[in-house]
């Protein structure tokens, strides 16, 4: 910890000297003089909105939403995995027409832990603030897309009538407008592609499964220490 303190002290001293103040100036004077101009401070506003580039895909089958979304996200990390390969790794069940969420999480982390990132499942049903926090951290801070488990038929652009679980990719956000940009891999007409939706509306369809201790948001983190 001592080197860190020394480095910080060095920076602070340099900042004071660059203002022409005496190194013995009061902390208040030093703080005022060291503040950047307004234009520089406002650059922090970029954190209120952001997006990352993705290469969208259409899911190859009606039940490949998890492999398709995972393929898109992994590609953003430089990991190339086809939907078919991921479906095999995740044990996607064609009879059930689904992929178990824990399997999806396990496979994603298998590929991402060597790169210093991990996903965990968190809750956000009817919690737009929690949803926005998770998405903005992944996209705005870590510069990566993330995955959301939702009720596909409840999405505004869906024409389905029956309930079904679905996976989509979140890759953009705007806190001022309260919106999140997602990619839906559903190949159905009107569903496939990018959509901008309010965080409130999206949180309302997040498919949390508390009975199975399974949140609907794949929350990305980058631990300080290697896994």
Secondary structure, DSSP 8 states (H G I E B T S, - for coil): -HHHHHHHHHHHHHHHHHTT--TTS-HHHHHHHHS--HHHHGGGGGGGEEE--------SSTT-HHHHHHHHHHHHTT----HHHHHHHTT-BTTTTB--HHHHHHHHHHHHGGGT-EEEEE--TT-HHHHHHHHHIIIIIS---EEEEEEGGGSTT----S--EEEEEEEEEETTTTEEEEEE---STTTSEEEEEEHHHHHHTB--BGGGTB-SEEEEE--SS--
